[in-house]
């Protein structure tokens, strides 16, 4: 269970108690029970309101301005829009970050995904005249990482593109990628 899910469950329990309901059984508590005391009930409503503000504040706890590490919940992963046309890592990262859309959370970086792919053996770094370049290994090609030559204002260059199967692979392994980024 994520921290956000824990907060939402705690808020639900507190609200039930504030309303005189046993949160475990769902039955009303006895008339003389402590949680039926008006002062206790008001306190519980207050705490539930504070929890709701934290939940509404996009999971941010603590000092303003401090960003929390990137996190992607299962329901957010399920909303990723796969492209039938191969796309670059920057587009994949953009789509992943758009799923969260939280100003209080750090964004996932392109380099975290490609760094994880290098570490896992799907990409390799080669030194060329232009500097370090990443290329798919045989394993990378098997999951659908392609190299395409393009022409820019400085001439020809290679770009890595990710097929729909490679996109699926990245989403399936996003937790490992996030862990790699946080160790980084």
N, CA and C atoms as a LAMMPS dump frame, in Angstrom:
ITEM: TIMESTEP
0
ITEM: NUMBER OF ATOMS
552
ITEM: BOX BOUNDS ff ff ff
-5.0000000000000000e+02 5.0000000000000000e+02
-5.0000000000000000e+02 5.0000000000000000e+02
-5.0000000000000000e+02 5.0000000000000000e+02
ITEM: ATOMS id mol type element x y z
1 1 1 N 0.852 -1.172 0
2 1 2 C 0 0 0
3 1 3 C 0.901 1.24 0
4 2 1 N 0.601 2.203 -0.866
5 2 2 C 1.412 3.417 -0.944
6 2 3 C 1.093 4.332 0.237
7 3 1 N 1.94 5.323 0.428
8 3 2 C 1.72 6.284 1.514
9 3 3 C 0.404 7.034 1.313
10 4 1 N 0.108 7.391 0.075
11 4 2 C -1.14 8.095 -0.217
12 4 3 C -2.352 7.218 0.098
13 5 1 N -2.303 5.96 -0.274
14 5 2 C -3.409 5.049 0.03
15 5 3 C -3.585 4.873 1.536
16 6 1 N -2.465 4.843 2.272
17 6 2 C -2.522 4.742 3.731
18 6 3 C -3.191 5.981 4.319
19 7 1 N -2.834 7.159 3.799
20 7 2 C -3.465 8.401 4.28
21 7 3 C -4.962 8.4 3.992
22 8 1 N -5.343 7.952 2.801
23 8 2 C -6.765 7.926 2.448
24 8 3 C -7.539 6.964 3.354
25 9 1 N -6.939 5.827 3.658
26 9 2 C -7.603 4.872 4.553
27 9 3 C -7.7 5.436 5.975
28 10 1 N -6.625 6.064 6.449
29 10 2 C -6.639 6.669 7.786
30 10 3 C -7.721 7.738 7.87
31 11 1 N -7.848 8.542 6.838
32 11 2 C -8.871 9.605 6.804
33 11 3 C -10.265 8.974 6.866
34 12 1 N -10.477 7.893 6.124
35 12 2 C -11.774 7.224 6.133
36 12 3 C -12.098 6.718 7.544
37 13 1 N -11.122 6.094 8.223
38 13 2 C -11.335 5.593 9.584
39 13 3 C -11.66 6.732 10.535
40 14 1 N -10.919 7.82 10.434
41 14 2 C -11.119 8.956 11.334
42 14 3 C -12.504 9.565 11.109
43 15 1 N -12.913 9.709 9.851
44 15 2 C -14.239 10.264 9.565
45 15 3 C -15.351 9.365 10.108
46 16 1 N -15.185 8.066 9.958
47 16 2 C -16.196 7.15 10.498
48 16 3 C -16.299 7.294 12.019
49 17 1 N -15.141 7.34 12.698
50 17 2 C -15.172 7.507 14.154
51 17 3 C -15.804 8.844 14.531
52 18 1 N -15.472 9.909 13.804
53 18 2 C -16.043 11.23 14.087
54 18 3 C -17.555 11.22 13.94
55 19 1 N -18.074 10.351 13.081
56 19 2 C -19.517 10.222 12.88
57 19 3 C -20.145 9.157 13.781
58 20 1 N -19.358 8.625 14.731
59 20 2 C -19.889 7.649 15.674
60 20 3 C -20.021 6.253 15.111
61 21 1 N -19.214 5.921 14.107
62 21 2 C -19.263 4.594 13.467
63 21 3 C -17.96 3.854 13.761
64 22 1 N -18.07 2.597 14.126
65 22 2 C -16.887 1.745 14.288
66 22 3 C -16.323 1.487 12.892
67 23 1 N -15.09 1.951 12.588
68 23 2 C -14.572 1.814 11.225
69 23 3 C -14.299 0.37 10.799
70 24 1 N -14.163 -0.53 11.746
71 24 2 C -13.883 -1.922 11.401
72 24 3 C -15.147 -2.726 11.121
73 25 1 N -16.182 -2.488 11.942
74 25 2 C -17.419 -3.255 11.754
75 25 3 C -18.457 -2.505 10.93
76 26 1 N -18.361 -1.173 10.907
77 26 2 C -19.346 -0.363 10.197
78 26 3 C -20.605 -0.103 11.002
79 27 1 N -20.616 -0.531 12.266
80 27 2 C -21.798 -0.346 13.123
81 27 3 C -21.65 0.907 13.989
82 28 1 N -22.774 1.539 14.336
83 28 2 C -22.704 2.689 15.243
84 28 3 C -22.149 2.263 16.601
85 29 1 N -21.349 3.128 17.214
86 29 2 C -20.81 2.83 18.545
87 29 3 C -21.878 3.145 19.595
88 30 1 N -21.684 2.636 20.801
89 30 2 C -22.66 2.846 21.863
90 30 3 C -22.703 4.316 22.269
91 31 1 N -23.851 4.73 22.774
92 31 2 C -24.108 6.123 23.145
93 31 3 C -23.022 6.7 24.056
94 32 1 N -22.575 5.972 25.028
95 32 2 C -21.61 6.484 25.998
96 32 3 C -20.152 6.341 25.569
97 33 1 N -19.9 5.859 24.368
98 33 2 C -18.531 5.655 23.888
99 33 3 C -17.791 6.985 23.768
100 34 1 N -16.512 6.959 24.044
101 34 2 C -15.662 8.158 24.028
102 34 3 C -15.734 8.908 22.704
103 35 1 N -15.779 8.201 21.559
104 35 2 C -15.786 8.913 20.276
105 35 3 C -17.101 9.638 20.02
106 36 1 N -18.127 9.411 20.852
107 36 2 C -19.378 10.16 20.724
108 36 3 C -19.329 11.47 21.492
109 37 1 N -18.257 11.709 22.224
110 37 2 C -18.084 12.986 22.917
111 37 3 C -17.901 14.075 21.867
112 38 1 N -18.626 15.184 21.997
113 38 2 C -18.596 16.261 21.006
114 38 3 C -17.185 16.793 20.804
115 39 1 N -16.413 16.985 21.859
116 39 2 C -15.06 17.526 21.726
117 39 3 C -14.152 16.554 20.972
118 40 1 N -14.296 15.268 21.265
119 40 2 C -13.497 14.25 20.569
120 40 3 C -13.922 14.196 19.1
121 41 1 N -15.209 14.21 18.841
122 41 2 C -15.711 14.164 17.465
123 41 3 C -15.202 15.352 16.651
124 42 1 N -15.233 16.55 17.213
125 42 2 C -14.715 17.734 16.517
126 42 3 C -13.222 17.592 16.222
127 43 1 N -12.489 17.05 17.187
128 43 2 C -11.053 16.833 16.991
129 43 3 C -10.813 15.85 15.843
130 44 1 N -11.591 14.795 15.773
131 44 2 C -11.45 13.809 14.711
132 44 3 C -11.785 14.425 13.339
133 45 1 N -12.835 15.245 13.281
134 45 2 C -13.156 15.936 12.021
135 45 3 C -12.008 16.857 11.601
136 46 1 N -11.403 17.522 12.582
137 46 2 C -10.272 18.413 12.296
138 46 3 C -9.1 17.622 11.697
139 47 1 N -8.767 16.49 12.305
140 47 2 C -7.661 15.665 11.813
141 47 3 C -7.982 15.123 10.409
142 48 1 N -9.225 14.726 10.191
143 48 2 C -9.629 14.245 8.858
144 48 3 C -9.475 15.355 7.817
145 49 1 N -9.811 16.591 8.214
146 49 2 C -9.662 17.727 7.299
147 49 3 C -8.192 17.981 6.967
148 50 1 N -7.321 17.883 7.956
149 50 2 C -5.874 18.056 7.722
150 50 3 C -5.372 16.979 6.759
151 51 1 N -5.768 15.739 6.969
152 51 2 C -5.364 14.661 6.062
153 51 3 C -5.857 14.917 4.642
154 52 1 N -7.079 15.416 4.496
155 52 2 C -7.605 15.715 3.166
156 52 3 C -6.777 16.796 2.486
157 53 1 N -6.338 17.799 3.244
158 53 2 C -5.495 18.854 2.671
159 53 3 C -4.164 18.287 2.194
160 54 1 N -3.583 17.362 2.943
161 54 2 C -2.328 16.729 2.524
162 54 3 C -2.562 15.912 1.251
163 55 1 N -3.653 15.168 1.203
164 55 2 C -3.985 14.365 0.025
165 55 3 C -4.207 15.28 -1.183
166 56 1 N -4.961 16.367 -0.981
167 56 2 C -5.228 17.319 -2.064
168 56 3 C -3.977 18.048 -2.521
169 57 1 N -3.001 18.145 -1.642
170 57 2 C -1.755 18.861 -1.944
171 57 3 C -0.769 17.949 -2.663
172 58 1 N -1.297 16.972 -3.388
173 58 2 C -0.48 16.089 -4.236
174 58 3 C 0.594 15.347 -3.448
175 59 1 N 0.203 14.783 -2.315
176 59 2 C 1.098 13.92 -1.521
177 59 3 C 2.23 14.657 -0.826
178 60 1 N 2.268 15.983 -0.866
179 60 2 C 3.387 16.705 -0.257
180 60 3 C 3.192 16.771 1.248
181 61 1 N 4.227 16.347 1.952
182 61 2 C 4.26 16.416 3.402
183 61 3 C 5.557 17.116 3.759
184 62 1 N 5.486 18.021 4.666
185 62 2 C 6.723 18.686 5.086
186 62 3 C 6.817 20.091 4.546
187 63 1 N 8.035 20.597 4.464
188 63 2 C 8.274 21.982 4.079
189 63 3 C 7.839 22.247 2.644
190 64 1 N 7.308 23.455 2.468
191 64 2 C 6.934 23.891 1.122
192 64 3 C 8.193 24.015 0.27
193 65 1 N 8.071 23.669 -0.979
194 65 2 C 9.193 23.801 -1.89
195 65 3 C 10.033 22.547 -2.01
196 66 1 N 9.976 21.668 -1.042
197 66 2 C 10.749 20.43 -1.105
198 66 3 C 9.938 19.401 -1.897
199 67 1 N 10.524 18.923 -2.979
200 67 2 C 9.809 17.983 -3.839
201 67 3 C 10.018 16.553 -3.36
202 68 1 N 8.959 15.789 -3.495
203 68 2 C 9.02 14.38 -3.116
204 68 3 C 9.534 13.577 -4.3
205 69 1 N 10.119 12.398 -4.043
206 69 2 C 10.617 11.565 -5.145
207 69 3 C 9.485 11.147 -6.075
208 70 1 N 9.859 10.887 -7.32
209 70 2 C 8.883 10.465 -8.324
210 70 3 C 8.246 9.157 -7.903
211 71 1 N 6.946 9.052 -8.136
212 71 2 C 6.184 7.849 -7.815
213 71 3 C 5.103 7.683 -8.87
214 72 1 N 4.847 6.461 -9.269
215 72 2 C 3.794 6.184 -10.243
216 72 3 C 2.96 5.025 -9.715
217 73 1 N 1.696 5.317 -9.415
218 73 2 C 0.799 4.29 -8.879
219 73 3 C 0.272 3.408 -10.013
220 74 1 N -0.246 2.258 -9.634
221 74 2 C -0.749 1.286 -10.613
222 74 3 C -1.826 1.886 -11.516
223 75 1 N -2.76 2.648 -10.926
224 75 2 C -3.824 3.229 -11.749
225 75 3 C -3.277 4.277 -12.714
226 76 1 N -2.183 4.922 -12.359
227 76 2 C -1.533 5.873 -13.268
228 76 3 C -0.813 5.128 -14.392
229 77 1 N -0.133 4.041 -14.052
230 77 2 C 0.539 3.22 -15.073
231 77 3 C -0.455 2.739 -16.129
232 78 1 N -1.637 2.357 -15.659
233 78 2 C -2.656 1.816 -16.557
234 78 3 C -3.142 2.854 -17.567
235 79 1 N -2.917 4.127 -17.291
236 79 2 C -3.373 5.196 -18.19
237 79 3 C -2.318 5.608 -19.219
238 80 1 N -1.145 4.967 -19.204
239 80 2 C -0.102 5.33 -20.176
240 80 3 C -0.617 5.089 -21.585
241 81 1 N -0.417 6.08 -22.458
242 81 2 C -0.857 5.965 -23.848
243 81 3 C 0.297 5.447 -24.704
244 82 1 N 0.184 4.192 -25.107
245 82 2 C 1.192 3.569 -25.95
246 82 3 C 1.043 4.082 -27.378
247 83 1 N 2.16 4.212 -28.057
248 83 2 C 2.164 4.66 -29.449
249 83 3 C 2.489 3.478 -30.356
250 84 1 N 1.666 3.282 -31.367
251 84 2 C 1.944 2.224 -32.352
252 84 3 C 3.179 2.585 -33.169
253 85 1 N 3.429 3.878 -33.313
254 85 2 C 4.602 4.364 -34.038
255 85 3 C 5.765 4.479 -33.044
256 86 1 N 6.965 4.009 -33.403
257 86 2 C 8.107 4.134 -32.485
258 86 3 C 8.365 5.604 -32.111
259 87 1 N 8.643 5.832 -30.824
260 87 2 C 8.856 7.193 -30.309
261 87 3 C 10.155 7.265 -29.515
262 88 1 N 10.741 8.456 -29.404
263 88 2 C 11.983 8.607 -28.634
264 88 3 C 11.72 8.576 -27.126
265 89 1 N 12.77 8.392 -26.371
266 89 2 C 12.672 8.31 -24.91
267 89 3 C 12.094 9.59 -24.319
268 90 1 N 12.379 10.739 -24.945
269 90 2 C 11.847 12.001 -24.426
270 90 3 C 10.321 12.016 -24.457
271 91 1 N 9.728 11.426 -25.471
272 91 2 C 8.264 11.363 -25.556
273 91 3 C 7.708 10.389 -24.517
274 92 1 N 8.4 9.287 -24.294
275 92 2 C 7.96 8.328 -23.269
276 92 3 C 8.008 8.99 -21.899
277 93 1 N 9.101 9.675 -21.602
278 93 2 C 9.244 10.359 -20.315
279 93 3 C 8.167 11.426 -20.147
280 94 1 N 7.913 12.177 -21.199
281 94 2 C 6.871 13.217 -21.165
282 94 3 C 5.509 12.607 -20.838
283 95 1 N 5.195 11.484 -21.465
284 95 2 C 3.901 10.822 -21.222
285 95 3 C 3.811 10.261 -19.805
286 96 1 N 4.907 9.721 -19.304
287 96 2 C 4.915 9.194 -17.932
288 96 3 C 4.725 10.337 -16.94
289 97 1 N 5.471 11.419 -17.105
290 97 2 C 5.357 12.555 -16.188
291 97 3 C 3.965 13.175 -16.233
292 98 1 N 3.32 13.168 -17.395
293 98 2 C 1.976 13.726 -17.522
294 98 3 C 0.943 12.905 -16.741
295 99 1 N 1.23 11.64 -16.487
296 99 2 C 0.307 10.798 -15.726
297 99 3 C 0.193 11.253 -14.283
298 100 1 N 1.277 11.814 -13.753
299 100 2 C 1.307 12.233 -12.356
300 100 3 C 0.866 13.682 -12.229
301 101 1 N 1.44 14.562 -13.047
302 101 2 C 1.081 15.972 -13.076
303 101 3 C 1.032 16.589 -11.681
304 102 1 N 2.079 16.441 -10.914
305 102 2 C 2.156 16.976 -9.565
306 102 3 C 3.318 17.95 -9.448
307 103 1 N 3.029 19.22 -9.156
308 103 2 C 4.114 20.193 -9.028
309 103 3 C 5.011 19.938 -7.822
310 104 1 N 4.538 19.157 -6.867
311 104 2 C 5.339 18.893 -5.675
312 104 3 C 6.205 17.637 -5.803
313 105 1 N 6.122 16.968 -6.962
314 105 2 C 6.889 15.747 -7.17
315 105 3 C 7.962 15.976 -8.224
316 106 1 N 9.13 15.408 -7.987
317 106 2 C 10.178 15.472 -9
318 106 3 C 9.7 14.758 -10.257
319 107 1 N 10.197 15.201 -11.396
320 107 2 C 9.868 14.542 -12.663
321 107 3 C 10.833 13.393 -12.91
322 108 1 N 10.357 12.395 -13.612
323 108 2 C 11.227 11.32 -14.074
324 108 3 C 12.079 11.882 -15.205
325 109 1 N 13.342 11.55 -15.24
326 109 2 C 14.276 12.084 -16.24
327 109 3 C 14.555 11.054 -17.332
328 110 1 N 14.805 11.567 -18.548
329 110 2 C 15.18 10.696 -19.67
330 110 3 C 16.39 9.845 -19.296
331 111 1 N 17.365 10.489 -18.661
332 111 2 C 18.607 9.808 -18.305
333 111 3 C 18.41 8.663 -17.329
334 112 1 N 17.371 8.739 -16.516
335 112 2 C 17.102 7.639 -15.582
336 112 3 C 16.649 6.39 -16.337
337 113 1 N 15.806 6.596 -17.338
338 113 2 C 15.343 5.452 -18.127
339 113 3 C 16.501 4.866 -18.922
340 114 1 N 17.234 5.717 -19.639
341 114 2 C 18.337 5.189 -20.456
342 114 3 C 19.454 4.632 -19.571
343 115 1 N 19.711 5.249 -18.421
344 115 2 C 20.722 4.714 -17.494
345 115 3 C 20.348 3.337 -16.993
346 116 1 N 19.063 3.156 -16.665
347 116 2 C 18.603 1.842 -16.226
348 116 3 C 18.746 0.823 -17.359
349 117 1 N 18.408 1.243 -18.581
350 117 2 C 18.541 0.337 -19.723
351 117 3 C 19.991 -0.07 -19.959
352 118 1 N 20.924 0.856 -19.736
353 118 2 C 22.347 0.519 -19.853
354 118 3 C 22.721 -0.493 -18.768
355 119 1 N 22.338 -0.183 -17.534
356 119 2 C 22.662 -1.073 -16.408
357 119 3 C 22.076 -2.47 -16.61
358 120 1 N 20.861 -2.535 -17.167
359 120 2 C 20.189 -3.827 -17.36
360 120 3 C 20.66 -4.553 -18.616
361 121 1 N 21.49 -3.904 -19.439
362 121 2 C 22.053 -4.568 -20.611
363 121 3 C 21.261 -4.408 -21.899
364 122 1 N 20.294 -3.485 -21.924
365 122 2 C 19.498 -3.277 -23.136
366 122 3 C 20.085 -2.188 -24.035
367 123 1 N 20.885 -1.319 -23.446
368 123 2 C 21.621 -0.303 -24.198
369 123 3 C 23.082 -0.399 -23.804
370 124 1 N 23.943 0.056 -24.724
371 124 2 C 25.364 0.158 -24.394
372 124 3 C 25.843 1.542 -24.822
373 125 1 N 26.855 2.032 -24.13
374 125 2 C 27.435 3.327 -24.491
375 125 3 C 28.681 3.089 -25.327
376 126 1 N 28.739 3.776 -26.441
377 126 2 C 29.913 3.694 -27.312
378 126 3 C 30.506 5.084 -27.438
379 127 1 N 31.81 5.154 -27.449
380 127 2 C 32.493 6.425 -27.635
381 127 3 C 32.762 6.603 -29.126
382 128 1 N 32.275 7.706 -29.677
383 128 2 C 32.476 8.022 -31.092
384 128 3 C 33.171 9.375 -31.194
385 129 1 N 33.396 9.831 -32.392
386 129 2 C 33.995 11.154 -32.594
387 129 3 C 33.111 12.261 -32.021
388 130 1 N 31.806 12.044 -32.01
389 130 2 C 30.868 13.037 -31.481
390 130 3 C 30.691 12.935 -29.965
391 131 1 N 31.28 11.952 -29.328
392 131 2 C 31.122 11.744 -27.882
393 131 3 C 30.494 10.405 -27.586
394 132 1 N 29.938 10.291 -26.389
395 132 2 C 29.28 9.043 -25.991
396 132 3 C 27.924 8.941 -26.666
397 133 1 N 27.642 7.78 -27.214
398 133 2 C 26.361 7.507 -27.862
399 133 3 C 25.832 6.18 -27.343
400 134 1 N 24.541 6.133 -27.134
401 134 2 C 23.911 4.893 -26.691
402 134 3 C 23.376 4.152 -27.911
403 135 1 N 23.531 2.841 -27.876
404 135 2 C 23.062 1.969 -28.947
405 135 3 C 22.369 0.767 -28.313
406 136 1 N 21.357 0.23 -28.978
407 136 2 C 20.718 -0.964 -28.42
408 136 3 C 21.638 -2.18 -28.545
409 137 1 N 21.636 -2.98 -27.517
410 137 2 C 22.331 -4.266 -27.576
411 137 3 C 21.393 -5.247 -28.274
412 138 1 N 21.824 -6.482 -28.436
413 138 2 C 20.931 -7.489 -29.024
414 138 3 C 19.671 -7.643 -28.17
415 139 1 N 19.841 -7.605 -26.828
416 139 2 C 18.67 -7.686 -25.938
417 139 3 C 17.752 -6.489 -26.163
418 140 1 N 18.34 -5.315 -26.346
419 140 2 C 17.553 -4.112 -26.594
420 140 3 C 16.765 -4.201 -27.889
421 141 1 N 17.412 -4.724 -28.911
422 141 2 C 16.725 -4.892 -30.196
423 141 3 C 15.573 -5.88 -30.07
424 142 1 N 15.759 -6.925 -29.243
425 142 2 C 14.713 -7.937 -29.052
426 142 3 C 13.463 -7.346 -28.412
427 143 1 N 13.632 -6.368 -27.52
428 143 2 C 12.447 -5.771 -26.877
429 143 3 C 11.849 -4.644 -27.71
430 144 1 N 12.545 -4.236 -28.794
431 144 2 C 11.972 -3.236 -29.685
432 144 3 C 12.623 -1.867 -29.665
433 145 1 N 13.895 -1.786 -29.301
434 145 2 C 14.612 -0.509 -29.375
435 145 3 C 15.285 -0.44 -30.74
436 146 1 N 14.982 0.615 -31.485
437 146 2 C 15.487 0.787 -32.852
438 146 3 C 16.421 1.996 -32.931
439 147 1 N 17.252 2.006 -33.933
440 147 2 C 18.076 3.17 -34.25
441 147 3 C 17.638 3.685 -35.609
442 148 1 N 17.402 4.99 -35.68
443 148 2 C 16.996 5.602 -36.949
444 148 3 C 17.894 6.793 -37.235
445 149 1 N 18.357 6.898 -38.48
446 149 2 C 19.186 8.043 -38.857
447 149 3 C 18.279 9.201 -39.264
448 150 1 N 18.599 10.362 -38.709
449 150 2 C 17.849 11.577 -39.044
450 150 3 C 18.843 12.657 -39.448
451 151 1 N 18.331 13.706 -40.047
452 151 2 C 19.18 14.807 -40.468
453 151 3 C 18.727 16.08 -39.771
454 152 1 N 19.683 16.75 -39.156
455 152 2 C 19.414 18.018 -38.493
456 152 3 C 20.256 19.11 -39.113
457 153 1 N 20.25 20.285 -38.497
458 153 2 C 21.012 21.398 -39.053
459 153 3 C 22.517 21.163 -38.991
460 154 1 N 22.968 20.242 -38.142
461 154 2 C 24.398 19.898 -38.079
462 154 3 C 24.734 18.655 -38.891
463 155 1 N 23.745 18.121 -39.578
464 155 2 C 23.986 16.933 -40.383
465 155 3 C 23.251 15.719 -39.864
466 156 1 N 23.716 14.536 -40.272
467 156 2 C 23.066 13.278 -39.911
468 156 3 C 23.392 12.89 -38.47
469 157 1 N 22.401 12.295 -37.824
470 157 2 C 22.591 11.778 -36.469
471 157 3 C 21.641 10.602 -36.28
472 158 1 N 21.942 9.782 -35.295
473 158 2 C 21.096 8.63 -34.979
474 158 3 C 20.237 8.946 -33.764
475 159 1 N 19.009 8.479 -33.813
476 159 2 C 18.095 8.618 -32.688
477 159 3 C 17.598 7.23 -32.306
478 160 1 N 17.45 7.004 -31.001
479 160 2 C 16.881 5.742 -30.526
480 160 3 C 15.371 5.892 -30.463
481 161 1 N 14.68 4.911 -30.998
482 161 2 C 13.223 4.904 -30.967
483 161 3 C 12.745 3.631 -30.282
484 162 1 N 11.606 3.746 -29.636
485 162 2 C 11.059 2.649 -28.841
486 162 3 C 9.708 2.241 -29.423
487 163 1 N 9.636 0.988 -29.871
488 163 2 C 8.397 0.455 -30.434
489 163 3 C 7.378 0.29 -29.31
490 164 1 N 6.171 -0.051 -29.682
491 164 2 C 5.131 -0.262 -28.676
492 164 3 C 5.529 -1.357 -27.691
493 165 1 N 6.181 -2.411 -28.178
494 165 2 C 6.611 -3.475 -27.252
495 165 3 C 7.684 -2.976 -26.297
496 166 1 N 8.577 -2.095 -26.764
497 166 2 C 9.59 -1.515 -25.87
498 166 3 C 8.938 -0.582 -24.855
499 167 1 N 7.917 0.149 -25.281
500 167 2 C 7.18 1.02 -24.361
501 167 3 C 6.519 0.183 -23.256
502 168 1 N 5.914 -0.94 -23.663
503 168 2 C 5.299 -1.853 -22.68
504 168 3 C 6.348 -2.37 -21.701
505 169 1 N 7.507 -2.73 -22.228
506 169 2 C 8.594 -3.218 -21.39
507 169 3 C 8.984 -2.162 -20.35
508 170 1 N 9.088 -0.905 -20.77
509 170 2 C 9.467 0.163 -19.841
510 170 3 C 8.406 0.375 -18.768
511 171 1 N 7.141 0.381 -19.14
512 171 2 C 6.077 0.55 -18.146
513 171 3 C 6.043 -0.649 -17.197
514 172 1 N 6.247 -1.842 -17.725
515 172 2 C 6.292 -3.038 -16.869
516 172 3 C 7.444 -2.97 -15.868
517 173 1 N 8.502 -2.262 -16.213
518 173 2 C 9.691 -2.173 -15.357
519 173 3 C 9.867 -0.79 -14.727
520 174 1 N 8.815 0.011 -14.717
521 174 2 C 8.936 1.388 -14.241
522 174 3 C 9.356 1.462 -12.77
523 175 1 N 8.931 0.521 -11.951
524 175 2 C 9.324 0.548 -10.539
525 175 3 C 10.838 0.391 -10.391
526 176 1 N 11.437 -0.491 -11.188
527 176 2 C 12.893 -0.668 -11.149
528 176 3 C 13.599 0.58 -11.666
529 177 1 N 13.014 1.236 -12.66
530 177 2 C 13.59 2.468 -13.207
531 177 3 C 13.536 3.576 -12.161
532 178 1 N 12.409 3.69 -11.473
533 178 2 C 12.266 4.706 -10.42
534 178 3 C 13.271 4.428 -9.3
535 179 1 N 13.414 3.167 -8.92
536 179 2 C 14.396 2.807 -7.886
537 179 3 C 15.816 3.166 -8.327
538 180 1 N 16.115 2.913 -9.591
539 180 2 C 17.431 3.277 -10.148
540 180 3 C 17.638 4.794 -10.041
541 181 1 N 16.621 5.56 -10.397
542 181 2 C 16.721 7.022 -10.344
543 181 3 C 16.949 7.509 -8.916
544 182 1 N 16.26 6.922 -7.958
545 182 2 C 16.37 7.368 -6.565
546 182 3 C 17.719 7.018 -5.95
547 183 1 N 18.351 5.949 -6.445
548 183 2 C 19.708 5.605 -5.972
549 183 3 C 20.743 6.532 -6.557
550 184 1 N 20.426 7.036 -7.784
551 184 2 C 21.299 7.818 -8.637
552 184 3 C 22.1 8.845 -8.024
